[in-house]
Amino acid sequence: MDPTKNWAYVDFYYADIHLPETSGIYAVFAARAGRDICIYVGQSINLKNRWSKHERTLACLREGADFIRFQPTQQEHLNEQELKYIHHFEPVLNRAGLG
């Protein structure tokens, strides 16, 4: 089961325009063979600003990114929530050694 199904959604190619200026957790997905595959999970105190400068944008594109789901989250809960979703999805672009 995907715990992000009810999160807000933006198209990957327009994320820098449509993400809100709020703190939150985000998950980048690629649609593959009828399934949504999480390829990256991150956090930010300002989702819009973070995504406009994100260093993983090209890597996400290479992995076939289609959309981003995001959940506004209070800043004091960002670390624990990010880890929760990284452990749940085990996204390819959150694996150690990438950089």
C-alpha positions in Angstrom: 0.0 0.0 0.0 1.2 3.5 -0.9 1.0 5.8 2.1 1.4 8.9 -0.2 -1.8 8.2 -2.3 -3.7 11.0 -0.6 -0.9 13.5 -0.7 -1.1 16.5 -3.0 0.3 15.9 -6.5 2.2 18.0 -9.1 3.5 17.1 -12.5 7.3 16.6 -12.4 7.9 19.1 -15.2 6.0 21.9 -13.5 7.0 21.2 -9.9 9.1 24.4 -9.6 6.0 26.4 -10.4 3.3 24.4 -8.5 5.0 23.3 -5.3 3.9 25.4 -2.3 6.3 27.6 -0.2 5.8 25.4 2.9 7.8 22.9 4.8 7.1 19.3 3.8 8.1 15.8 2.6 8.1 15.0 -1.1 8.3 11.8 -3.0 9.2 11.6 -6.7 7.5 8.9 -8.7 8.0 7.2 -12.1 5.0 5.5 -13.7 6.2 2.1 -14.9 4.1 -0.7 -16.4 1.0 0.5 -14.7 2.7 1.0 -11.3 3.9 4.1 -9.5 7.5 3.6 -8.4 9.0 6.0 -5.8 12.5 6.9 -7.0 13.4 9.7 -4.5 12.2 11.0 -1.1 13.2 14.3 0.3 12.3 17.1 2.7 12.5 20.9 2.8 11.5 23.9 4.8 10.4 25.5 1.6 9.3 22.9 -1.0 9.1 25.4 -4.0 12.5 26.9 -3.3 14.1 23.5 -2.7 12.9 22.0 -5.9 13.9 24.9 -8.1 17.5 24.3 -7.0 17.5 20.5 -6.6 20.7 18.7 -7.5 18.8 15.4 -8.2 16.6 16.8 -11.0 18.7 15.2 -13.7 19.0 11.9 -11.9 15.2 11.9 -11.4 14.7 12.5 -15.1 17.1 9.6 -16.0 15.0 7.4 -13.8 11.8 8.4 -15.6 10.3 10.8 -13.1 6.6 11.7 -13.9 5.2 13.4 -10.8 5.8 14.4 -7.2 3.6 13.9 -4.3 4.1 16.1 -1.3 2.8 16.4 2.3 3.1 19.7 4.3 4.9 18.8 7.5 6.0 20.8 10.5 9.7 21.5 10.5 10.4 19.6 13.7 9.0 16.4 12.1 10.8 16.6 8.8 13.7 14.3 9.6 11.6 11.5 11.2 9.0 11.6 8.4 11.7 11.6 5.6 13.3 8.6 7.1 10.0 6.9 7.5 9.2 7.2 3.8 12.8 6.3 2.7 12.5 3.1 4.7 9.1 2.4 3.3 9.9 2.9 -0.4 13.7 2.3 -0.5 14.0 4.7 -3.5 16.9 4.1 -5.8 18.1 7.7 -5.6 18.2 7.7 -1.8 20.7 4.8 -1.6 24.0 5.4 0.0 26.9 6.2 -2.2 24.9 8.5 -4.6 26.1 12.0 -4.8 
